[in-house]
Amino acid sequence: MARPWQVSQILLVILVALVALTYQARKKTFISVQEVPASETYVIATMQFVTNEFNKKSDDKYSFRIVRVLKVKKLVTDHMEYHLNLEMRRTTCQRLETENCTFQEGELYKQIECFYSVFVVPWFEKYKILNKNCTNG
């Protein structure tokens, strides 16, 4: 028969194992991380979402659009995450207009560089910005 201190040691080991397994289950493990082209279908949709969200939340009088894609990474788990590095520039269109927008020049010229981390379930058209950081270019 096990002594009381042996029983308590066994229970402690079981408790530690359960805590470790629970922690591992919550920890995000990526199946795949790869750089992908900006022309990939889901990337295009994600960039459109990001641009629309940026313009909706911006205090600027004019809308912005992407002028250059610097880098796109796709991370896959039970969903996809895109990490986007973009350059965006102010256009001549008012804030939520999107048709025939040329870029501002002269005094109203403004360019920013943005990093976005976006949760994506493209087959359900579900997007959520996890992280955003924009700085003047």
C-alpha positions as CSV (number, residue, x, y, z in Angstrom):
1,M,0.0,0.0,0.0
2,A,1.2,3.5,-0.8
3,R,2.2,5.7,2.0
4,P,0.4,9.1,2.4
5,W,3.4,11.1,1.2
6,Q,3.7,8.9,-2.0
7,V,0.0,9.5,-2.7
8,S,0.5,13.3,-2.4
9,Q,3.5,13.1,-4.7
10,I,1.6,11.2,-7.3
11,L,-1.3,13.6,-7.1
12,L,1.1,16.5,-7.4
13,V,2.7,15.0,-10.6
14,I,-0.7,14.4,-12.1
15,L,-1.7,18.1,-11.3
16,V,1.5,19.4,-12.9
17,A,1.0,17.3,-16.0
18,L,-2.6,18.5,-16.4
19,V,-1.6,22.1,-16.1
20,A,1.2,21.6,-18.7
21,L,-1.2,20.0,-21.1
22,T,-3.8,22.7,-20.7
23,Y,-1.1,25.4,-21.3
24,Q,0.0,23.6,-24.5
25,A,-3.5,23.3,-25.8
26,R,-4.0,27.1,-25.5
27,K,-0.6,27.9,-27.0
28,K,-0.9,28.8,-30.7
29,T,1.2,26.4,-32.8
30,F,1.6,27.3,-36.5
31,I,1.5,24.5,-39.0
32,S,3.0,26.6,-41.7
33,V,4.7,30.0,-42.0
34,Q,5.6,31.2,-45.5
35,E,6.0,34.4,-47.5
36,V,3.4,34.6,-50.3
37,P,2.8,36.8,-53.3
38,A,0.5,39.8,-53.0
39,S,-1.4,38.5,-56.0
40,E,-2.7,35.4,-54.0
41,T,-6.6,35.5,-53.9
42,Y,-7.0,35.6,-50.2
43,V,-4.2,38.2,-49.8
44,I,-6.0,40.5,-52.2
45,A,-9.3,40.2,-50.2
46,T,-7.4,40.8,-46.9
47,M,-5.7,43.9,-48.3
48,Q,-9.0,45.2,-49.4
49,F,-10.4,44.6,-45.9
50,V,-7.5,46.3,-44.3
51,T,-7.7,49.4,-46.6
52,N,-11.5,49.7,-45.9
53,E,-11.0,49.4,-42.2
54,F,-8.1,51.9,-42.2
55,N,-10.3,54.5,-44.1
56,K,-13.3,53.9,-41.9
57,K,-11.3,54.6,-38.7
58,S,-9.1,57.3,-40.1
59,D,-9.7,61.0,-39.1
60,D,-8.1,62.1,-42.3
61,K,-10.4,64.0,-44.8
62,Y,-9.1,61.9,-47.7
63,S,-9.0,58.1,-48.2
64,F,-5.8,56.2,-48.5
65,R,-4.9,53.2,-50.7
66,I,-2.1,50.8,-50.9
67,V,0.8,52.0,-53.1
68,R,3.2,49.2,-52.5
69,V,3.2,45.8,-50.8
70,L,6.5,45.3,-49.0
71,K,6.0,41.8,-47.7
72,V,3.2,39.3,-47.0
73,K,3.5,36.3,-44.7
74,K,0.9,33.6,-44.3
75,L,0.6,31.7,-41.0
76,V,-1.6,28.7,-40.8
77,T,-3.2,27.0,-37.7
78,D,-6.9,26.3,-37.5
79,H,-7.3,29.6,-39.3
80,M,-5.0,31.8,-41.3
81,E,-3.2,34.9,-40.3
82,Y,-1.6,37.3,-42.7
83,H,1.2,39.6,-41.7
84,L,1.2,42.5,-44.2
85,N,3.8,45.2,-44.6
86,L,2.4,47.9,-46.8
87,E,2.9,51.5,-48.0
88,M,-0.2,53.5,-48.2
89,R,-0.7,57.0,-49.7
90,R,-3.3,59.7,-49.4
91,T,-5.6,60.0,-52.4
92,T,-7.6,62.9,-53.9
93,C,-10.9,61.1,-53.0
94,Q,-12.9,62.1,-49.9
95,R,-12.7,59.6,-47.0
96,L,-15.0,56.8,-48.1
97,E,-14.9,57.3,-51.8
98,T,-12.9,54.7,-53.8
99,E,-13.5,55.2,-57.5
100,N,-10.9,56.9,-59.7
101,C,-8.7,58.0,-56.9
102,T,-5.3,59.4,-57.8
103,F,-2.6,60.1,-55.3
104,Q,-2.2,63.5,-53.7
105,E,0.9,65.5,-54.6
106,G,2.4,68.7,-53.2
107,E,1.2,70.0,-49.9
108,L,-1.4,67.3,-49.3
109,Y,1.0,64.4,-50.1
110,K,1.2,61.9,-47.3
111,Q,2.6,58.4,-47.3
112,I,2.6,55.9,-44.4
113,E,4.1,52.5,-43.8
114,C,1.8,50.0,-42.0
115,F,2.2,46.5,-40.5
116,Y,-1.0,44.5,-40.1
117,S,-1.6,41.2,-38.5
118,V,-5.0,39.9,-39.7
119,F,-7.0,36.8,-38.5
120,V,-8.6,35.4,-41.6
121,V,-11.1,32.6,-42.3
122,P,-11.5,33.4,-46.0
123,W,-14.0,30.7,-46.8
124,F,-16.4,32.4,-44.4
125,E,-15.2,35.9,-45.3
126,K,-14.2,36.5,-41.7
127,Y,-11.5,39.0,-40.9
128,K,-10.2,40.6,-37.7
129,I,-7.3,42.9,-37.3
130,L,-5.1,41.5,-34.5
131,N,-2.4,44.1,-34.6
132,K,-1.8,47.4,-36.5
133,N,1.1,49.7,-36.5
134,C,1.4,52.7,-39.0
135,T,4.1,55.3,-39.1
136,N,4.8,58.2,-41.4
137,G,6.9,57.2,-44.3
